Amino acid sequence: YAKTISGYRQKIDKCRFFGIYGGKNDTRVFLSGNPNEKNTDWQSGLYDATYFPDTGYTKVGSDSSAIMGYARQFETQIVLKEDNDQDATQFLRTFELDDQNNPMFPLQQGAAGAGAVNSDTFQVLEDTPLFLSRDGVYAVTGTAVTQHRMLQHRSQRVDNRLLAENDLAQAVSCVYHGKYYLTVNGHCYVADSRQIYREHNSTQYEWYYWDNIPATCFVEYEDRLYFGTADGRICRFCLPEEEGAYRDDGMAI
């Protein structure tokens, strides 16, 4: 049977981002980002992203801090929240069955630490979830054995410039050919996963700084990287062998 309850569909329609999770398998979609219920997420039906049961929601941590995105490691989904002074910024979701074989997704509080600035900076670079915080780019690390997750600072080499940018909450990102691209205010910070340094028990990437990249979104299509701009243009990065590869929209680089 079906019953329409006023306002329920709008709870789903106002969500802005998702994570796919189901324990060992990717069986459900979790939605969040509804500005009216910023610490709540909703789970879909089994292998059915068109159906969200009315009881399939979870309030994650304090009402005062928003869910900002999802990361996946091993058989755990990590729910990351924004910076706050009272609540954990990391919650761990696992999967189990109750005594009647109904699925459950219990949460446990993870580490307090750096919170995310927005959902558009979440990416997975070579199996490592990355996101941007007010203190720089962080990686979620851990092992499947201990179920413990830690946050490691990965942008120390560019933080002096990156953290001086205005309005980090407007940053966007993507992963393309083994690199993490993070763009804000027309400046692009690129972490290369193939060039890694070990410093003081932490891992650091080699970073590159590019200017004149006014990206507000990225998309990879047919193995080429495109981005959109605030004034409606669609731009594509050239390959080195292309004619005009060292010109930017006709102007010499």
Protein Blocks (a to p, Z undefined) as FASTA:
>chain_A
ZZddehklmmmmmpcbdcddehjacfbccdehiaklmmbccdddehiakbccfklccdeh
jfkbccfbdcdehjbccddddddfkbcfbdcddddddfkopacdddddddeddddfbfkl
gcceehiacdddfkbccdddddfklopacdddfklmmmmmmmmpghkllpccddeehiac
ddeehiacdddfkbccdeehiacddddddehiacfbdcdeehiacdddfkopacddddfk
lghklcgehiaZZ
